[in-house]
Amino acid sequence: MSKKLTSTLLLFAVFIGFLAWGLTQLVTSIQATPRDGETIFYSILLLGCSGVALIAILSLPRKKM
């Protein structure tokens, strides 16, 4: 497997991981009875990191067919 493909797959895994982690933490912290602002802010930061990974994926050079 080439290095480009490996790095692209790892970047996609980081995007999916941070997105799932951030959404799960946001939903559970919003549904909790004593809402914790710090946890909500942390989950929004995780979603921001997944957004940065998505932008990095979309800005990768593409093959011309």
C-alpha positions as a LaTeX table, in Angstrom:
\begin{tabular}{lrrr}
\hline
Residue & $x$ (\AA) & $y$ (\AA) & $z$ (\AA) \\
\hline
Met1 & 0.00 & 0.00 & 0.00 \\
Ser2 & 1.38 & 3.40 & $-0.92$ \\
Lys3 & 2.10 & 6.12 & 1.60 \\
Lys4 & $-0.48$ & 8.44 & 0.03 \\
Leu5 & $-3.25$ & 5.89 & 0.36 \\
Thr6 & $-2.24$ & 5.04 & 3.92 \\
Ser7 & $-2.18$ & 8.67 & 5.01 \\
Thr8 & $-5.53$ & 9.34 & 3.32 \\
Leu9 & $-7.13$ & 6.37 & 5.09 \\
Leu10 & $-5.67$ & 7.43 & 8.44 \\
Leu11 & $-6.95$ & 10.99 & 7.93 \\
Phe12 & $-10.40$ & 9.60 & 7.11 \\
Ala13 & $-10.26$ & 7.45 & 10.26 \\
Val14 & $-9.36$ & 10.53 & 12.33 \\
Phe15 & $-12.33$ & 12.39 & 10.80 \\
Ile16 & $-14.77$ & 9.56 & 11.57 \\
Gly17 & $-13.36$ & 9.01 & 15.06 \\
Phe18 & $-13.51$ & 12.64 & 16.15 \\
Leu19 & $-16.96$ & 13.06 & 14.60 \\
Ala20 & $-18.36$ & 10.03 & 16.43 \\
Trp21 & $-16.65$ & 10.95 & 19.70 \\
Gly22 & $-17.80$ & 14.58 & 19.55 \\
Leu23 & $-21.40$ & 13.77 & 18.60 \\
Thr24 & $-21.69$ & 11.08 & 21.27 \\
Gln25 & $-20.30$ & 13.32 & 23.96 \\
Leu26 & $-22.48$ & 16.26 & 22.88 \\
Val27 & $-25.68$ & 14.20 & 22.88 \\
Thr28 & $-24.98$ & 12.60 & 26.25 \\
Ser29 & $-24.00$ & 15.89 & 27.87 \\
Ile30 & $-27.11$ & 17.68 & 26.57 \\
Gln31 & $-29.40$ & 14.88 & 27.78 \\
Ala32 & $-27.85$ & 14.81 & 31.26 \\
Thr33 & $-29.84$ & 16.44 & 34.04 \\
Pro34 & $-27.07$ & 18.67 & 35.43 \\
Arg35 & $-25.69$ & 20.09 & 32.16 \\
Asp36 & $-21.97$ & 20.61 & 32.24 \\
Gly37 & $-20.81$ & 23.52 & 30.09 \\
Glu38 & $-17.22$ & 22.32 & 30.04 \\
Thr39 & $-18.19$ & 18.97 & 28.52 \\
Ile40 & $-20.36$ & 20.65 & 25.90 \\
Phe41 & $-17.52$ & 23.00 & 24.98 \\
Tyr42 & $-15.07$ & 20.08 & 24.78 \\
Ser43 & $-17.39$ & 18.16 & 22.47 \\
Ile44 & $-17.72$ & 21.21 & 20.22 \\
Leu45 & $-13.91$ & 21.36 & 20.06 \\
Leu46 & $-13.85$ & 17.70 & 19.02 \\
Leu47 & $-16.36$ & 18.44 & 16.27 \\
Gly48 & $-14.15$ & 21.33 & 15.17 \\
Cys49 & $-11.18$ & 18.95 & 14.91 \\
Ser50 & $-13.24$ & 16.61 & 12.78 \\
Gly51 & $-14.16$ & 19.56 & 10.57 \\
Val52 & $-10.48$ & 20.40 & 10.10 \\
Ala53 & $-9.81$ & 16.77 & 9.13 \\
Leu54 & $-12.69$ & 16.92 & 6.62 \\
Ile55 & $-11.30$ & 20.09 & 5.07 \\
Ala56 & $-7.88$ & 18.43 & 4.85 \\
Ile57 & $-9.46$ & 15.43 & 3.08 \\
Leu58 & $-11.31$ & 17.67 & 0.63 \\
Ser59 & $-8.20$ & 19.70 & $-0.16$ \\
Leu60 & $-6.09$ & 16.67 & $-1.09$ \\
Pro61 & $-4.94$ & 16.63 & $-4.72$ \\
Arg62 & $-7.02$ & 14.42 & $-6.98$ \\
Lys63 & $-6.10$ & 12.28 & $-9.95$ \\
Lys64 & $-7.26$ & 13.52 & $-13.33$ \\
Met65 & $-8.90$ & 10.78 & $-15.33$ \\
\hline
\end{tabular}
